[in-house]
Amino acid sequence: MFEFKSKLEDWASKVIEILFCHRALYAGLSACHGTGCWISGKPELYGPIALLYAILALRG
């Protein structure tokens, strides 16, 4: 019984790490595209993608 619980906890922690990793990636991509909006002065080009990545980072 304890072996199953240990394996389940290991599996759950790995899944949580993956989910947080994707959130970090999406947040970074959103920041990069947001910076691209500011630097290029073309929010119509980079803005929608920055918004999409921000939503994906929040939703996971």
C-alpha angles and dihedrals in degrees: 000000000000091000091056091048091050092050091047092051091049091050093047093050091051091051091049091050091052092049093050090047091057090048090053091049093050092047090051093048090049091052092048093050091044089054088048088056091053098043098043096038089226108116091164088064103044102017100080093049091047089052092048092052091047091054091047091050091052095045095041 
